[in-house]
Amino acid sequence: MVFLKKINVGILFGGKSTEHEVSLQSAKNVIEALDKEKYSVTLIGIDKTGHWYLNDKSEFLLNGNDPQHITLNKTGQGVVLIPWQEKEALRGLADSSISNQIDVVFPILHGCYGEDGTVQGLLKLANIPFVGAGVLGSAIGMDKDVAKRLLRDAGISIADFLVCRRGERDGLNFSEIVKKLGLPLFVKPANAGSSVGVSKVKTEQEFYKAVTEAFAFDTKILIEEYIAGREVECAVLGNEKPIASRVGEIIAQKEFYSYQAKYIDENGAALDIPAKLDEKDEKRIQQVAVEAYKVLCCEGMARVDFFMTADKRLVVNEINTIPGFTSISMYPKLWEISGIPYTQLIDKLIQLALHRHEEVQQLKTSL
């Protein structure tokens, strides 16, 4: 099919997050999968200091096939986003004659300053449609403390946890924490993804070391009960009427499903897709995934991660509102086996973004 006018998709990738390199890998895959007959692409790379660059499609990455050394090519023109300039939203910094119309943005920014509502707020102010959760859903999904409390209040099972802010650190008592949560336990930043800053703790010495590690990434940390069980994941897609994919299982080959295992080491974990579950259990996981998605105000896409205990209790671990799109990422793989191939999935996500934007434009902004 030939389209009269291609939709220009701004791919926003990189960012100031600890998951910068993961974002580069995800962006590479999304760009390759995009339907080139229907969409044109504008590449906007963000470096680790927060500067935006208009990248050339042929050389936007250095070491693009090496996950350990992949790097953003920062030779492009520096650009800024101009609010409410639909025809020339993207402008050059050094050369103002450089302008670009962006019809919709696909933010492939994992972690802070990309998945936490900050970029979503900027795009909303600029009146540009964007893929994925809005400001509220993004912020909730990133903050594990807030997300867990909302899930708990909705009657969805979570692991027991304690919260500690930086100013409360001196009051931590390991013995009292163990009485409440047991051992082993996990210590993690409240606002970080992909197991960044996460430690599994078995001793008092490990605990205080883990607290220091977690506080290096956030001013608020979680100390969480260990849940013994299978790690299963379900992808969700949609706005008002979200649907769930088949369920996959993560079989970690090491102590737990670390950042290294997720994105660097292809042998760090085995992905069982679909998971070996009976139909009743899979449907229950899908149902809870959609329920959690709605409770946390998600839109567009998310991956919901569970623990399934020996007695088949489902415990929601976390939700990821911009899941990975790398070659070993679960989200696109789950939709692939559910009947939505990669290119079609990207198309659906973009169309969901455009549809939501059209609806929002119909809302009153004055009396």
Number of C-alpha atoms within 10 A of each C-alpha: 5 7 9 8 10 14 18 17 22 22 22 24 28 29 27 19 23 19 20 24 24 27 28 29 25 22 26 21 16 19 19 11 16 19 15 13 13 15 17 17 17 21 21 27 30 25 19 15 9 13 15 24 24 25 22 16 13 6 13 21 20 14 13 16 11 11 16 14 10 17 19 23 17 18 12 16 17 20 23 16 19 16 16 14 16 15 11 15 19 23 21 18 15 10 11 10 9 15 16 19 17 23 19 22 25 21 23 28 31 31 26 23 15 25 30 27 21 17 20 27 15 15 22 17 12 16 19 21 25 28 25 29 27 25 20 16 23 28 24 25 27 26 21 24 19 15 22 24 14 16 19 15 10 13 10 18 17 21 15 14 19 14 16 19 13 13 9 10 15 8 8 12 11 13 10 10 17 16 9 13 18 14 16 15 20 21 29 27 29 26 23 25 25 21 16 19 24 26 23 18 20 14 13 13 10 13 20 17 13 22 25 15 19 25 21 13 20 16 14 22 30 22 25 23 21 18 18 10 16 17 21 26 30 27 29 27 24 21 21 12 9 17 16 25 28 22 27 25 23 20 16 18 12 11 8 16 18 20 18 16 19 23 22 16 14 12 13 19 20 15 18 14 18 18 16 12 12 8 8 8 15 19 16 11 25 21 15 20 28 24 15 23 30 16 17 23 17 29 26 24 25 27 25 27 23 25 22 19 14 10 7 11 12 21 21 25 19 22 29 23 29 26 26 26 22 22 14 17 15 25 25 23 23 24 22 18 15 15 12 16 15 21 17 16 19 20 16 17 21 22 17 23 25 19 13 18 18 12 9 12 10 8 8 7 6 4 3
